[in-house]
């Protein structure tokens, strides 16, 4: 065997299931029905609740809401009721930063789940860290968020209040490159990104690994995510001779891009990361999207024994929106905060201490439990120790898992 990075196929995660029981009814505003009495602890949620990415954001919000309701039903923390406070960042860094300040100013907020976008997280991290308010993203994959801007040569954790339950693009990009080259047998790629933190970073890690293992990059380009006319780049793809396109970005642009590339005469698959893994991509890409590929963090929630109760309880709770790609990771992020609150309260004779935020942040570093997505814990950088990834293909108008595994460099 040649000395190269390997995709190690692993069994689907089957960590012990949490006992999850949804309680209460869904409030009209999406807030948790927390009951009455005791100390109120608020878990903030920051996500795009409106706009193109709202399908993912609403799944995040609802899953955190379910975790809060579950903790209340179980009376997990004696004398404490959990509520959520959800703010819409519209996938904009400026809105995320403003939301972070709003959460910090509310002394009942003792932890925040979110955001979806790595570029938004960049604007929020210092605000939260200065206030010692823990933030756990279920979806951010930009490596620099936890390991510093020079993560490829020297890993340095900048913000100790920041954690994530998703794995990073340092793994996701190479994982995709290995699949495209070794499994899909595609050797010539045209790489496109949207110039944003997530998309550009993911495209870069894919490109580096693809070239390393013998693939050829026959063209590169960027698109403006505020437009939907990609005919110029579609023509470049057609003329390049590429047998595959890799796109670093999200589904609102990836869907039309795939459609227009194929309309231009390049009948080749578009491959992307977790940002395109949503049913909306298929709707936007149209009938010719069959064969397009996406990687996403973790294994399909529906296949995990550890997620069966979550799936059932989410349905029973009556949310009108799907939990989508990050529902399980959002639940686990909220549960990590809840476990940390429990630890801090238990250590302080059943009460929240005056420096609860700092103590909860410290406690999150050491949480370890069997969650919806498998074993949940964090390494020294605040990254998830769960490195599972899955490749999905569009088949018969839906995403189908075709390979799960981990990447080892």
C-alpha positions as a Markdown table, in Angstrom:
| # | Residue | x | y | z |
|---|---|---|---|---|
| 1 | Unk | 0.0 | 0.0 | 0.0 |
| 2 | Unk | 1.3 | 3.5 | -0.9 |
| 3 | Unk | 2.1 | 5.8 | 2.0 |
| 4 | Unk | -0.9 | 8.2 | 2.0 |
| 5 | Unk | -3.8 | 9.3 | 4.1 |
| 6 | Unk | -6.4 | 6.7 | 4.5 |
| 7 | Unk | -10.1 | 6.7 | 4.8 |
| 8 | Unk | -10.8 | 4.2 | 7.6 |
| 9 | Unk | -14.2 | 2.8 | 7.4 |
| 10 | Unk | -15.9 | 2.5 | 10.7 |
| 11 | Unk | -19.1 | 1.0 | 11.9 |
| 12 | Unk | -22.0 | 3.4 | 12.4 |
| 13 | Unk | -21.8 | 4.9 | 15.9 |
| 14 | Unk | -24.0 | 3.1 | 18.3 |
| 15 | Unk | -23.2 | 4.7 | 21.7 |
| 16 | Unk | -25.8 | 4.2 | 24.4 |
| 17 | Unk | -28.9 | 6.2 | 23.8 |
| 18 | Unk | -29.9 | 9.1 | 26.0 |
| 19 | Unk | -33.3 | 8.7 | 27.7 |
| 20 | Unk | -35.1 | 11.5 | 25.9 |
| 21 | Unk | -38.7 | 12.4 | 26.5 |
| 22 | Unk | -40.2 | 15.5 | 25.0 |
| 23 | Unk | -42.4 | 17.4 | 27.3 |
| 24 | Unk | -44.7 | 20.3 | 27.1 |
| 25 | Unk | -46.0 | 21.8 | 24.0 |
| 26 | Unk | -44.3 | 24.0 | 21.4 |
| 27 | Unk | -44.7 | 27.6 | 22.1 |
| 28 | Unk | -45.9 | 29.9 | 19.3 |
| 29 | Unk | -42.5 | 31.7 | 19.4 |
| 30 | Unk | -40.5 | 28.5 | 19.6 |
| 31 | Unk | -39.5 | 29.1 | 23.2 |
| 32 | Unk | -39.2 | 26.2 | 25.7 |
| 33 | Unk | -42.2 | 25.4 | 27.8 |
| 34 | Unk | -40.2 | 25.3 | 31.0 |
| 35 | Unk | -42.9 | 25.2 | 33.6 |
| 36 | Unk | -42.8 | 27.4 | 36.7 |
| 37 | Unk | -40.7 | 27.8 | 39.8 |
| 38 | Unk | -37.0 | 27.5 | 40.5 |
| 39 | Unk | -34.1 | 29.2 | 38.9 |
| 40 | Unk | -34.4 | 30.0 | 35.3 |
| 41 | Unk | -31.4 | 29.2 | 33.1 |
| 42 | Unk | -31.5 | 30.4 | 29.5 |
| 43 | Unk | -29.7 | 28.7 | 26.6 |
| 44 | Unk | -29.2 | 31.1 | 23.7 |
| 45 | Unk | -29.5 | 30.0 | 20.2 |
| 46 | Unk | -28.0 | 31.9 | 17.3 |
| 47 | Unk | -28.7 | 30.7 | 13.8 |
| 48 | Unk | -30.2 | 31.9 | 10.5 |
| 49 | Unk | -33.9 | 31.6 | 11.3 |
| 50 | Unk | -35.0 | 33.5 | 8.1 |
| 51 | Unk | -33.6 | 33.6 | 4.6 |
| 52 | Unk | -31.9 | 31.0 | 2.4 |
| 53 | Unk | -30.4 | 28.9 | 5.2 |
| 54 | Unk | -33.4 | 28.9 | 7.5 |
| 55 | Unk | -34.0 | 25.2 | 6.9 |
| 56 | Unk | -30.8 | 24.5 | 8.8 |
| 57 | Unk | -31.2 | 27.3 | 11.4 |
| 58 | Unk | -34.7 | 26.3 | 12.4 |
| 59 | Unk | -33.6 | 22.7 | 12.8 |
| 60 | Unk | -30.9 | 23.9 | 15.2 |
| 61 | Unk | -33.3 | 26.0 | 17.2 |
| 62 | Unk | -35.9 | 23.3 | 17.6 |
| 63 | Unk | -33.4 | 20.7 | 18.6 |
| 64 | Unk | -32.0 | 22.9 | 21.4 |
| 65 | Unk | -35.6 | 23.6 | 22.4 |
| 66 | Unk | -36.2 | 19.8 | 22.7 |
| 67 | Unk | -33.1 | 19.4 | 24.8 |
| 68 | Unk | -34.3 | 22.1 | 27.2 |
| 69 | Unk | -37.7 | 20.5 | 27.5 |
| 70 | Unk | -36.2 | 17.1 | 28.0 |
| 71 | Unk | -34.0 | 18.3 | 30.9 |
| 72 | Unk | -37.1 | 20.0 | 32.5 |
| 73 | Unk | -39.2 | 16.9 | 32.1 |
| 74 | Unk | -36.5 | 14.8 | 33.7 |
| 75 | Unk | -35.9 | 17.4 | 36.4 |
| 76 | Unk | -32.2 | 16.9 | 35.6 |
| 77 | Unk | -31.0 | 19.8 | 37.6 |
| 78 | Unk | -32.9 | 20.2 | 40.8 |
| 79 | Unk | -34.4 | 23.6 | 41.2 |
| 80 | Unk | -33.4 | 24.8 | 37.6 |
| 81 | Unk | -35.7 | 25.2 | 34.6 |
| 82 | Unk | -34.2 | 25.7 | 31.2 |
| 83 | Unk | -35.5 | 28.0 | 28.5 |
| 84 | Unk | -34.2 | 29.0 | 25.1 |
| 85 | Unk | -33.7 | 32.4 | 23.6 |
| 86 | Unk | -33.3 | 32.2 | 19.8 |
| 87 | Unk | -32.0 | 35.1 | 17.8 |
| 88 | Unk | -31.8 | 35.3 | 14.0 |
| 89 | Unk | -28.3 | 36.1 | 12.6 |
| 90 | Unk | -29.5 | 35.9 | 8.9 |
| 91 | Unk | -26.1 | 34.2 | 8.2 |
| 92 | Unk | -24.5 | 37.6 | 8.5 |
| 93 | Unk | -21.4 | 38.2 | 10.7 |
| 94 | Unk | -22.6 | 41.7 | 11.8 |
| 95 | Unk | -25.9 | 40.3 | 13.0 |
| 96 | Unk | -24.2 | 37.5 | 14.8 |
| 97 | Unk | -21.9 | 39.9 | 16.6 |
| 98 | Unk | -24.9 | 42.0 | 17.7 |
| 99 | Unk | -26.7 | 38.9 | 18.9 |
| 100 | Unk | -23.7 | 37.9 | 20.9 |
| 101 | Unk | -23.8 | 41.2 | 22.7 |
| 102 | Unk | -27.5 | 40.7 | 23.3 |
| 103 | Unk | -26.9 | 37.3 | 24.9 |
| 104 | Unk | -24.0 | 38.6 | 27.0 |
| 105 | Unk | -26.2 | 41.4 | 28.4 |
| 106 | Unk | -28.8 | 38.9 | 29.6 |
| 107 | Unk | -27.5 | 37.5 | 32.8 |
| 108 | Unk | -29.8 | 34.5 | 32.7 |
| 109 | Unk | -28.1 | 33.3 | 29.5 |
| 110 | Unk | -25.5 | 30.8 | 30.7 |
| 111 | Unk | -24.6 | 29.2 | 27.4 |
| 112 | Unk | -25.2 | 29.6 | 23.7 |
| 113 | Unk | -25.7 | 27.1 | 20.9 |
| 114 | Unk | -24.6 | 28.2 | 17.4 |
| 115 | Unk | -23.9 | 29.7 | 15.0 |
| 116 | Unk | -24.3 | 27.8 | 11.7 |
| 117 | Unk | -21.8 | 29.7 | 9.7 |
| 118 | Unk | -18.0 | 29.9 | 10.4 |
| 119 | Unk | -17.9 | 33.5 | 9.2 |
| 120 | Unk | -20.5 | 34.4 | 11.7 |
| 121 | Unk | -18.7 | 32.6 | 14.5 |
| 122 | Unk | -15.6 | 34.7 | 13.8 |
| 123 | Unk | -17.5 | 37.8 | 14.7 |
| 124 | Unk | -18.9 | 36.3 | 17.9 |
| 125 | Unk | -16.0 | 34.5 | 19.6 |
| 126 | Unk | -14.3 | 37.4 | 21.3 |
| 127 | Unk | -17.6 | 38.9 | 22.6 |
| 128 | Unk | -18.4 | 35.6 | 24.3 |
| 129 | Unk | -14.9 | 34.9 | 25.5 |
| 130 | Unk | -14.6 | 38.3 | 27.1 |
| 131 | Unk | -17.8 | 37.5 | 29.1 |
| 132 | Unk | -16.7 | 33.9 | 29.8 |
| 133 | Unk | -19.9 | 32.8 | 28.2 |
| 134 | Unk | -19.7 | 29.3 | 26.6 |
| 135 | Unk | -20.6 | 28.9 | 23.0 |
| 136 | Unk | -21.0 | 25.5 | 21.3 |
| 137 | Unk | -21.5 | 25.3 | 17.6 |
| 138 | Unk | -23.2 | 22.3 | 16.1 |
| 139 | Unk | -22.1 | 23.2 | 12.6 |
| 140 | Unk | -19.0 | 25.4 | 12.3 |
| 141 | Unk | -16.2 | 23.5 | 10.5 |
| 142 | Unk | -13.5 | 26.2 | 9.9 |
| 143 | Unk | -10.3 | 24.9 | 11.6 |
| 144 | Unk | -9.1 | 28.3 | 12.6 |
| 145 | Unk | -12.0 | 28.9 | 15.0 |
| 146 | Unk | -10.4 | 26.4 | 17.4 |
| 147 | Unk | -6.8 | 26.0 | 16.3 |
| 148 | Unk | -5.9 | 29.6 | 15.2 |
| 149 | Unk | -5.2 | 31.1 | 11.8 |
| 150 | Unk | -1.9 | 29.2 | 11.5 |
| 151 | Unk | -3.5 | 25.8 | 12.3 |
| 152 | Unk | -1.7 | 24.0 | 9.5 |
| 153 | Unk | 1.7 | 24.7 | 11.0 |
| 154 | Unk | 1.0 | 25.6 | 14.7 |
| 155 | Unk | -2.2 | 24.9 | 16.5 |
| 156 | Unk | -3.1 | 27.5 | 19.1 |
| 157 | Unk | -6.5 | 27.8 | 20.9 |
| 158 | Unk | -7.5 | 31.4 | 21.0 |
| 159 | Unk | -10.9 | 31.3 | 22.7 |
| 160 | Unk | -11.5 | 28.9 | 25.6 |
| 161 | Unk | -15.2 | 29.6 | 25.6 |
| 162 | Unk | -15.7 | 28.2 | 22.1 |
| 163 | Unk | -16.5 | 24.6 | 21.4 |
| 164 | Unk | -18.2 | 22.6 | 18.6 |
| 165 | Unk | -19.9 | 19.2 | 18.2 |
| 166 | Unk | -19.1 | 19.1 | 14.5 |
| 167 | Unk | -15.8 | 18.0 | 13.1 |
| 168 | Unk | -13.6 | 20.4 | 11.0 |
| 169 | Unk | -12.8 | 21.0 | 7.4 |
| 170 | Unk | -9.2 | 19.9 | 8.1 |
| 171 | Unk | -10.8 | 16.5 | 8.0 |
| 172 | Unk | -13.9 | 17.0 | 5.8 |
| 173 | Unk | -12.1 | 18.4 | 2.8 |
| 174 | Unk | -9.5 | 15.6 | 2.6 |
| 175 | Unk | -12.2 | 13.0 | 3.3 |
| 176 | Unk | -14.1 | 14.2 | 0.2 |
| 177 | Unk | -10.9 | 14.2 | -1.9 |
| 178 | Unk | -10.2 | 10.6 | -0.9 |
| 179 | Unk | -13.7 | 9.6 | -1.9 |
| 180 | Unk | -13.7 | 11.5 | -5.2 |
| 181 | Unk | -10.3 | 10.2 | -6.3 |
| 182 | Unk | -10.3 | 6.6 | -4.9 |
| 183 | Unk | -14.0 | 5.6 | -4.9 |
| 184 | Unk | -15.7 | 7.8 | -7.6 |
| 185 | Unk | -12.5 | 7.5 | -9.8 |
| 186 | Unk | -12.6 | 11.2 | -10.7 |
| 187 | Unk | -9.1 | 12.5 | -11.6 |
| 188 | Unk | -9.6 | 16.0 | -13.0 |
| 189 | Unk | -11.4 | 18.6 | -10.8 |
| 190 | Unk | -12.6 | 22.1 | -11.3 |
| 191 | Unk | -12.7 | 23.9 | -7.9 |
| 192 | Unk | -15.1 | 26.7 | -7.2 |
| 193 | Unk | -15.8 | 28.6 | -3.9 |
| 194 | Unk | -17.9 | 31.5 | -2.7 |
| 195 | Unk | -15.0 | 33.4 | -1.1 |
| 196 | Unk | -16.5 | 33.1 | 2.4 |
| 197 | Unk | -14.7 | 31.6 | 5.4 |
| 198 | Unk | -16.4 | 28.2 | 5.2 |
| 199 | Unk | -16.4 | 27.8 | 1.5 |
| 200 | Unk | -12.9 | 29.0 | 0.7 |
| 201 | Unk | -11.4 | 27.0 | 3.6 |
| 202 | Unk | -13.2 | 23.8 | 2.6 |
| 203 | Unk | -12.2 | 24.1 | -1.0 |
| 204 | Unk | -8.6 | 24.7 | 0.0 |
| 205 | Unk | -8.3 | 21.5 | 2.2 |
| 206 | Unk | -10.0 | 19.5 | -0.5 |
| 207 | Unk | -7.7 | 20.8 | -3.2 |
| 208 | Unk | -4.5 | 20.1 | -1.2 |
| 209 | Unk | -5.4 | 16.5 | -0.5 |
| 210 | Unk | -6.7 | 15.9 | -4.1 |
| 211 | Unk | -3.4 | 17.1 | -5.5 |
| 212 | Unk | -1.4 | 15.2 | -2.9 |
| 213 | Unk | -2.9 | 11.8 | -3.9 |
| 214 | Unk | -2.5 | 12.3 | -7.6 |
| 215 | Unk | -5.5 | 14.3 | -8.8 |
| 216 | Unk | -5.3 | 17.2 | -11.2 |
| 217 | Unk | -6.9 | 20.6 | -10.7 |
| 218 | Unk | -7.8 | 21.8 | -14.2 |
| 219 | Unk | -9.4 | 25.1 | -13.2 |
| 220 | Unk | -10.4 | 27.3 | -10.3 |
| 221 | Unk | -12.9 | 30.1 | -9.9 |
| 222 | Unk | -15.0 | 32.0 | -7.4 |
| 223 | Unk | -18.7 | 33.0 | -7.5 |
| 224 | Unk | -20.6 | 35.8 | -6.0 |
| 225 | Unk | -23.0 | 34.2 | -3.5 |
| 226 | Unk | -25.4 | 37.2 | -3.9 |
| 227 | Unk | -26.2 | 36.2 | -7.5 |
| 228 | Unk | -27.8 | 33.2 | -9.2 |
| 229 | Unk | -26.3 | 33.5 | -12.7 |
| 230 | Unk | -23.4 | 31.2 | -12.9 |
| 231 | Unk | -23.3 | 30.8 | -16.7 |
| 232 | Unk | -19.8 | 32.2 | -17.1 |
| 233 | Unk | -18.2 | 29.7 | -14.6 |
| 234 | Unk | -20.4 | 26.9 | -16.0 |
| 235 | Unk | -18.9 | 27.6 | -19.5 |
| 236 | Unk | -15.4 | 27.5 | -18.0 |
| 237 | Unk | -16.1 | 24.1 | -16.4 |
| 238 | Unk | -17.4 | 22.8 | -19.7 |
| 239 | Unk | -14.2 | 23.9 | -21.5 |
| 240 | Unk | -11.8 | 22.7 | -18.8 |
| 241 | Unk | -12.3 | 19.0 | -19.4 |
| 242 | Unk | -13.0 | 18.4 | -15.7 |
| 243 | Unk | -14.7 | 15.1 | -14.8 |
| 244 | Unk | -15.9 | 16.5 | -11.4 |
| 245 | Unk | -16.6 | 19.9 | -9.8 |
| 246 | Unk | -15.8 | 20.6 | -6.2 |
| 247 | Unk | -17.8 | 23.5 | -4.7 |
| 248 | Unk | -17.0 | 25.2 | -1.4 |
| 249 | Unk | -20.1 | 26.9 | -0.2 |
| 250 | Unk | -23.8 | 26.4 | 0.6 |
| 251 | Unk | -26.9 | 25.0 | -1.0 |
| 252 | Unk | -28.6 | 28.2 | -2.1 |
| 253 | Unk | -25.8 | 28.7 | -4.6 |
| 254 | Unk | -24.7 | 25.1 | -5.1 |
| 255 | Unk | -28.1 | 24.0 | -6.4 |
| 256 | Unk | -28.3 | 26.5 | -9.2 |
| 257 | Unk | -24.6 | 26.1 | -9.9 |
| 258 | Unk | -25.0 | 22.4 | -10.5 |
| 259 | Unk | -28.0 | 22.9 | -12.7 |
| 260 | Unk | -26.2 | 25.5 | -14.8 |
| 261 | Unk | -23.1 | 23.5 | -15.2 |
| 262 | Unk | -25.1 | 20.5 | -16.6 |
| 263 | Unk | -27.1 | 22.8 | -18.8 |
| 264 | Unk | -23.8 | 24.1 | -20.3 |
| 265 | Unk | -23.1 | 20.6 | -21.4 |
| 266 | Unk | -20.8 | 19.3 | -18.6 |
| 267 | Unk | -22.6 | 16.2 | -17.4 |
| 268 | Unk | -20.4 | 15.8 | -14.4 |
| 269 | Unk | -21.1 | 15.6 | -10.7 |
| 270 | Unk | -20.9 | 18.5 | -8.3 |
| 271 | Unk | -19.4 | 17.7 | -5.0 |
| 272 | Unk | -19.6 | 19.8 | -1.8 |
| 273 | Unk | -19.5 | 19.7 | 1.9 |
| 274 | Unk | -22.1 | 19.8 | 4.7 |
| 275 | Unk | -23.2 | 23.2 | 3.5 |
| 276 | Unk | -24.9 | 21.7 | 0.5 |
| 277 | Unk | -26.3 | 18.6 | 2.3 |
| 278 | Unk | -29.9 | 19.6 | 2.5 |
| 279 | Unk | -33.0 | 18.6 | 0.5 |
| 280 | Unk | -33.3 | 22.1 | -0.8 |
| 281 | Unk | -30.1 | 21.6 | -2.8 |
| 282 | Unk | -31.8 | 18.8 | -4.8 |
| 283 | Unk | -34.9 | 21.0 | -5.4 |
| 284 | Unk | -32.7 | 23.8 | -6.7 |
| 285 | Unk | -30.4 | 21.6 | -8.8 |
| 286 | Unk | -33.3 | 19.8 | -10.5 |
| 287 | Unk | -33.6 | 16.4 | -12.1 |
| 288 | Unk | -30.0 | 16.3 | -13.4 |
| 289 | Unk | -28.6 | 16.5 | -9.8 |
| 290 | Unk | -28.5 | 12.6 | -9.7 |
| 291 | Unk | -25.0 | 11.6 | -8.9 |
| 292 | Unk | -24.0 | 14.9 | -7.1 |
| 293 | Unk | -22.2 | 14.3 | -3.8 |
| 294 | Unk | -21.9 | 15.9 | -0.4 |
| 295 | Unk | -20.0 | 15.1 | 2.7 |
| 296 | Unk | -21.5 | 15.8 | 6.1 |
| 297 | Unk | -20.4 | 15.5 | 9.7 |
| 298 | Unk | -21.2 | 12.3 | 11.6 |
| 299 | Unk | -23.2 | 9.4 | 10.4 |
| 300 | Unk | -26.9 | 9.7 | 9.3 |
| 301 | Unk | -28.9 | 10.3 | 12.5 |
| 302 | Unk | -31.6 | 7.9 | 11.3 |
| 303 | Unk | -29.1 | 5.1 | 11.3 |
| 304 | Unk | -27.8 | 5.5 | 14.8 |
| 305 | Unk | -29.2 | 3.5 | 17.7 |
| 306 | Unk | -28.2 | 6.4 | 19.9 |
| 307 | Unk | -30.5 | 8.8 | 18.0 |
| 308 | Unk | -33.7 | 6.7 | 17.9 |
| 309 | Unk | -35.3 | 8.4 | 20.9 |
| 310 | Unk | -34.3 | 11.9 | 19.6 |
| 311 | Unk | -35.9 | 11.2 | 16.2 |
| 312 | Unk | -39.1 | 9.9 | 17.9 |
| 313 | Unk | -39.3 | 12.7 | 20.4 |
| 314 | Unk | -38.6 | 15.4 | 17.8 |
| 315 | Unk | -41.5 | 14.1 | 15.8 |
| 316 | Unk | -43.8 | 13.8 | 18.8 |
| 317 | Unk | -43.0 | 17.4 | 19.8 |
| 318 | Unk | -44.7 | 18.6 | 16.7 |
| 319 | Unk | -42.2 | 21.0 | 15.2 |
| 320 | Unk | -43.2 | 22.1 | 11.7 |
| 321 | Unk | -39.6 | 22.2 | 10.6 |
| 322 | Unk | -37.2 | 19.2 | 10.1 |
| 323 | Unk | -34.3 | 18.8 | 12.4 |
| 324 | Unk | -32.2 | 18.9 | 9.2 |
| 325 | Unk | -28.4 | 18.2 | 9.0 |
| 326 | Unk | -27.5 | 19.6 | 12.4 |
| 327 | Unk | -30.4 | 18.6 | 14.7 |
| 328 | Unk | -28.5 | 15.8 | 16.5 |
| 329 | Unk | -25.4 | 18.0 | 16.9 |
| 330 | Unk | -27.5 | 20.9 | 18.2 |
| 331 | Unk | -29.2 | 18.7 | 20.8 |
| 332 | Unk | -25.9 | 17.4 | 21.9 |
| 333 | Unk | -24.5 | 20.9 | 22.1 |
| 334 | Unk | -27.4 | 22.0 | 24.3 |
| 335 | Unk | -27.0 | 18.8 | 26.4 |
| 336 | Unk | -23.4 | 19.6 | 27.0 |
| 337 | Unk | -24.3 | 23.0 | 28.4 |
| 338 | Unk | -27.1 | 21.4 | 30.5 |
| 339 | Unk | -24.6 | 18.8 | 31.9 |
| 340 | Unk | -22.2 | 21.6 | 32.7 |
| 341 | Unk | -24.9 | 23.6 | 34.6 |
| 342 | Unk | -25.7 | 20.4 | 36.5 |
| 343 | Unk | -22.0 | 19.9 | 37.5 |
| 344 | Unk | -21.7 | 23.6 | 38.6 |
| 345 | Unk | -24.9 | 23.5 | 40.6 |
| 346 | Unk | -24.1 | 20.2 | 42.3 |
| 347 | Unk | -20.6 | 21.5 | 43.2 |
| 348 | Unk | -22.2 | 24.6 | 44.8 |
| 349 | Unk | -24.7 | 23.1 | 47.2 |
| 350 | Unk | -27.5 | 23.1 | 44.7 |
| 351 | Unk | -27.3 | 26.7 | 43.7 |
| 352 | Unk | -25.8 | 28.7 | 40.8 |
| 353 | Unk | -22.6 | 30.5 | 41.9 |
| 354 | Unk | -22.0 | 34.2 | 41.2 |
| 355 | Unk | -19.4 | 33.3 | 38.6 |
| 356 | Unk | -21.6 | 30.7 | 36.9 |
| 357 | Unk | -20.6 | 31.6 | 33.4 |
| 358 | Unk | -16.9 | 31.0 | 34.0 |
| 359 | Unk | -17.5 | 27.8 | 35.9 |
| 360 | Unk | -19.9 | 26.4 | 33.3 |
| 361 | Unk | -17.4 | 27.2 | 30.5 |
| 362 | Unk | -14.7 | 25.3 | 32.5 |
| 363 | Unk | -17.1 | 22.4 | 33.1 |
| 364 | Unk | -18.0 | 22.0 | 29.4 |
| 365 | Unk | -14.3 | 21.3 | 28.7 |
| 366 | Unk | -14.7 | 18.1 | 30.8 |
| 367 | Unk | -18.2 | 16.9 | 29.8 |
| 368 | Unk | -18.4 | 13.4 | 28.5 |
| 369 | Unk | -21.7 | 11.6 | 27.7 |
| 370 | Unk | -23.4 | 9.3 | 25.3 |
| 371 | Unk | -25.4 | 11.7 | 23.0 |
| 372 | Unk | -27.6 | 11.6 | 20.1 |
| 373 | Unk | -24.7 | 11.5 | 17.7 |
| 374 | Unk | -22.5 | 9.2 | 19.7 |
| 375 | Unk | -19.9 | 9.9 | 22.4 |
| 376 | Unk | -19.8 | 13.6 | 23.1 |
| 377 | Unk | -16.6 | 15.2 | 24.5 |
| 378 | Unk | -14.1 | 17.8 | 23.5 |
| 379 | Unk | -10.3 | 17.9 | 23.0 |
| 380 | Unk | -7.8 | 20.5 | 24.2 |
| 381 | Unk | -8.9 | 22.9 | 21.4 |
| 382 | Unk | -12.6 | 22.6 | 22.1 |
| 383 | Unk | -13.1 | 20.4 | 19.0 |
| 384 | Unk | -15.4 | 17.3 | 19.0 |
| 385 | Unk | -13.6 | 14.1 | 19.6 |
| 386 | Unk | -16.1 | 12.4 | 17.3 |
| 387 | Unk | -14.5 | 12.6 | 13.8 |
| 388 | Unk | -17.1 | 10.6 | 11.9 |
| 389 | Unk | -18.0 | 11.7 | 8.4 |
| 390 | Unk | -20.4 | 10.5 | 5.7 |
| 391 | Unk | -20.6 | 10.8 | 1.9 |
| 392 | Unk | -24.0 | 11.2 | 0.4 |
| 393 | Unk | -25.1 | 10.9 | -3.2 |
| 394 | Unk | -28.3 | 12.2 | -4.8 |
| 395 | Unk | -30.3 | 9.2 | -5.9 |
| 396 | Unk | -34.0 | 9.2 | -7.0 |
| 397 | Unk | -34.4 | 12.8 | -5.8 |
| 398 | Unk | -33.0 | 12.3 | -2.3 |
| 399 | Unk | -29.7 | 12.1 | -0.5 |
| 400 | Unk | -28.5 | 8.6 | 0.2 |
| 401 | Unk | -25.6 | 7.7 | 2.4 |
| 402 | Unk | -22.9 | 5.8 | 0.3 |
| 403 | Unk | -19.9 | 5.7 | 2.7 |
| 404 | Unk | -19.2 | 6.5 | 6.3 |
| 405 | Unk | -15.8 | 6.7 | 7.9 |
| 406 | Unk | -13.1 | 8.7 | 9.5 |
| 407 | Unk | -10.1 | 10.4 | 7.9 |
| 408 | Unk | -6.6 | 10.0 | 9.3 |
| 409 | Unk | -3.9 | 12.2 | 7.9 |
